[in-house]
Amino acid sequence: MGLPGTHLLVAILLLSIHLTVTSCTRKTHYRALWYLILCWLVFCPYLAPLLYPTETQEDQVHFFTTADGARINLARYSAYNATLGERKQSFTAPVILCHGAFANRHTYDLGKGRTSLAKFLAERGHDVWVLELRAHGRSAKPAWLSSVLSQGTRSDSAWSVIKYIEQDLPAALDYVKRHTRAAKVHWVGHSMGGIILYSWLAFHMENARDFASIVTLGSSLDHPRKAPPQLPHAGGGGGGGNAGNPGP
């Protein structure tokens, strides 16, 4: 769905809440809710890109097929020598950028003249690969609605977080290493793009050797139902002290 689709979805949800509060009858509310769902199904995938058109600036578009048959996209930004103004061979480990939930490659490249982490890194000599997990961006979409609705609840689902962890991530890693002949990669994951790496390493800790570094942005380690206990503050004011925090 990406950035414009997410914005539109938020607007629709806010409108739905407003209608829920102001609806006079239950029948009116249900009718309005069905209209909102219909608008979301139509507008998000098809019209949102027309309202907010963006073209990413990758040099190459790669596709690979996972072991279970999903076609996955990788956008490559070759290392760029800003001084000489020409492409060059990167001498660092390649960088894989992975988006979060309900996003795609535009997370790291908003188009020409706009913010682009992928291009920023490429201009500084890094070989950058932007991964789009299945059902996102140019990658393969689920064939059936039931597959989407059962996300994460069935092992045979074509679209689930488990598939990201067990299929898309290792296949993307192998593809990039094979094409760059690199022994290790740098991984940058936003939100779910970091969470799936946590999970994969938890299942296969020996695979940590494949990474030169790991950077995650807004990726939760867990989702506790209760807030964790607060740790006592280190340091103190100028008043009297105690055993854990002596005064001056």
CORURPE-V805529 format. One record per pair of residues at least 6 apart in sequence whose C-alpha atoms are under 8 Angstrom apart, sorted by the first residue. I is the first residue (numbers start at 0). J is the second residue. Records with the same first field share a line. If there is no record, write none. Layout:
I=J ; J
//
This chain:
0=43 ; 44 ; 101 ; 102 ; 103 ; 135 ; 136
1=101 ; 102 ; 103 ; 105 ; 106 ; 136
2=102 ; 105 ; 106
3=43 ; 47 ; 48 ; 50 ; 51
4=42 ; 43 ; 44 ; 47 ; 48
5=43 ; 101
7=39 ; 43 ; 47
8=39 ; 43
11=35 ; 39
15=31 ; 32 ; 35
18=28 ; 31
19=28
22=28
53=109 ; 110
54=109 ; 110 ; 111
55=104 ; 105 ; 108 ; 109 ; 110 ; 111
56=76 ; 108 ; 110 ; 111 ; 118
57=74 ; 75 ; 76
58=74 ; 75 ; 76 ; 77
59=74 ; 75 ; 76
60=72 ; 73 ; 74 ; 75
61=72 ; 73 ; 74 ; 75
62=70 ; 71 ; 72 ; 73
63=70 ; 71 ; 72 ; 171 ; 174
64=70 ; 71 ; 170
65=71 ; 166 ; 167 ; 170
66=166 ; 170
67=166
69=133 ; 138 ; 139
70=133 ; 138 ; 139
71=130 ; 131 ; 132 ; 133 ; 137 ; 138 ; 139 ; 167
72=130 ; 131 ; 132 ; 137 ; 138
73=128 ; 129 ; 130 ; 131 ; 171
74=104 ; 128 ; 129 ; 130
75=126 ; 127 ; 128 ; 129
76=117 ; 118 ; 121 ; 126 ; 127 ; 128
77=86 ; 87 ; 88 ; 89 ; 121 ; 125 ; 126 ; 127
78=86 ; 87 ; 88 ; 89 ; 120 ; 121 ; 122 ; 123 ; 124 ; 125 ; 126 ; 127
79=85 ; 86 ; 87 ; 121 ; 122 ; 123 ; 124 ; 125
80=86 ; 87 ; 122 ; 123 ; 124
81=122 ; 123
87=124
89=124 ; 125 ; 126
90=124 ; 125
91=124 ; 125 ; 126
92=125 ; 126 ; 181 ; 182 ; 183 ; 184 ; 185 ; 211
93=125 ; 126 ; 127 ; 128 ; 175 ; 179 ; 181 ; 183 ; 184 ; 185
94=125 ; 126 ; 127 ; 128 ; 184 ; 185 ; 186 ; 187
95=127 ; 128 ; 129 ; 130 ; 184 ; 185 ; 186 ; 187
96=107 ; 117 ; 127 ; 128 ; 129 ; 130 ; 186 ; 187 ; 188
97=104 ; 129 ; 130 ; 131 ; 132 ; 186 ; 187 ; 188 ; 189 ; 192 ; 193
98=104 ; 106 ; 107 ; 130 ; 131 ; 188 ; 189 ; 190 ; 191 ; 192
99=188 ; 189 ; 190 ; 191 ; 192 ; 193
100=190 ; 191 ; 192
101=135
102=135 ; 136
103=131 ; 132 ; 135 ; 136
104=129 ; 130 ; 131 ; 136
107=114 ; 115 ; 116 ; 117 ; 129
108=114 ; 115 ; 116 ; 117 ; 118
109=115
117=127 ; 128 ; 129
120=126 ; 127
121=127
128=175
130=171
131=137 ; 138
132=138 ; 163 ; 167
133=139 ; 140 ; 158 ; 163 ; 167
134=140 ; 141 ; 158
141=147 ; 157 ; 158
142=157
146=156 ; 157 ; 158
147=156 ; 157 ; 158
149=156 ; 159
150=156 ; 158 ; 159 ; 160
151=158 ; 159 ; 160 ; 161
152=159
154=161
160=195
163=195
164=195 ; 196 ; 198 ; 199
165=199
168=195 ; 196
172=184
175=181
176=182 ; 183 ; 184
182=209
183=208 ; 209 ; 210 ; 211
184=209 ; 210 ; 211 ; 212
185=210 ; 211 ; 212 ; 213 ; 214
186=210 ; 212 ; 213 ; 214
187=193 ; 213 ; 214 ; 215 ; 216
188=194 ; 196 ; 214 ; 215 ; 216 ; 218
189=215 ; 216 ; 217 ; 218
190=215 ; 216 ; 217 ; 218 ; 219
191=218
192=215 ; 218
193=214 ; 215 ; 216 ; 218
194=218 ; 219 ; 220
197=220
200=206 ; 207
233=244
234=244
235=244 ; 245 ; 246
236=246
237=246 ; 247
238=246 ; 247
239=245 ; 246 ; 247
240=246 ; 247
//
